[in-house]
Amino acid sequence: MHRTIFQKLSLQVSASLLLALLFNCAQAEEESNKTWKISAEIGWQNDDNVTTSETDNNSGLSDDALQTDIGIVKIFDLNGTEIEAGYDYSKTKYNSLSSFDMTSHSLSLSGTKELESINLMGLYLYSESQLGGSDFLHLSNVYFSAGKLIENTKWYLNPAINYQSKNFISANTRDAEQYAFDMMALHLGESSKFKFGFRLESENTTGDETDYLAKIYSASFKTPWNVGSIKSEFEIAHKFTDKNFDNETSSISTKRWDDRNQTDLKVTIPLDTNLDAKIYYTYVDAQSNLSSSDYVENIIGASLAYSF
C-alpha cells in the first residue's frame, strides 16, 4: 500500500488501473454486465525513513501511518469500445511527522478497444495533491499503448508512450514535462504470472539542475501460495532505476546521478468474495552523489481491501 507521491499520482493509475485493464485484455475476460467498480482500502504501515523523494527530502525518522484509498469507476460500452471514468482518493496520515501527510484526488478517463487482435488503450489522468496540508503538486498524464498476445504463446507484449506535465505549487523549479517509452512483457501461466518491464524516461524541468534521463528495469512474479488451509497469493517485484542528470548540481559542483533499487513483497489473503487482507514489505536502497537522495528505507504494513 506504500507509495511515494509520484507513484501515487501516476503509477497508482498507470500500475493499478492500467495493468488491471491490460490483464483483462490479455486474458479476454468479459465483464460486460458490470457498469461500476468500487474499491476501498484501509491500513497501517511503519516507515523507518519517511521520505518525499520528489523534493529530495528524507526525514531519517521512523513513524507509523494510517492509509486510506477509495476508488470509483463507471464503465461504458460504446460500440465495442470500453470507456472507464474514474475517481480516486488517497490519504496517508502519519502519527508524528504531519509535514509528510499526503492527500491526493485523481480523475481519470480511459478507453480500450480490440482492433485486429491488437488491444489499443488510451488514458488521461489529472491529479491534485496536498503535502503537509498545503497544495503541493498538480499532475496531468496522457498514456497510449498497443498490446498483443503473441500467437501460440502465453506472452503478452505491450509497448506504450507516456507524457506527464508536473506543476509543483511550492517548488516551481521542479515544474516539468516528462516523456517516456515503456515496454512490458507479461507471461500468463496457468496460475502464476511473470512480468518484465523497461522504461526510458526523459524529464525537462524549469530548473536546469533537475533535467534527467532515466532507464528503469522491472520484474515481478505472482503465484498462489497456500499454507495449510489458508489460501493466499504471493508477489515479489524488483525495480532498478538508473537516473543521470543533464546539468551540474550547484551544491555538489558536479552532475548528479541516482541509482535506486526497490524490492516489494506482498501476500494477499482472500477473506471473502470481495474482501482481502494484505501484508507487505518494501525495501529501498537509494544511492546518489547528492546526500539528501542517498538513503535506505524499510516499510512494513497491512491493510484490508474491499472491492465490487
Protein Blocks (a to p, Z undefined) as FASTA:
>chain_A
ZZcfklmmmmmmmmmmmmmmmmmmmnopafklpcbdcdddddddddfbdcdfknopaehi
acddddddddddddddeehiacdddddddddddfklmmlgccdddddddddddeehiacd
dddddddddeehiafbdcdddddddddddehiabdcdddddddddddfklmklgccdddd
ddddddddfkbccdddddddddddfblklgccdddddddddddddehjbccddddddddd
ddddfbdcfklopacddddddddddddddfbfklccdddddddddddfbfklgccddddd
ddddddZZ
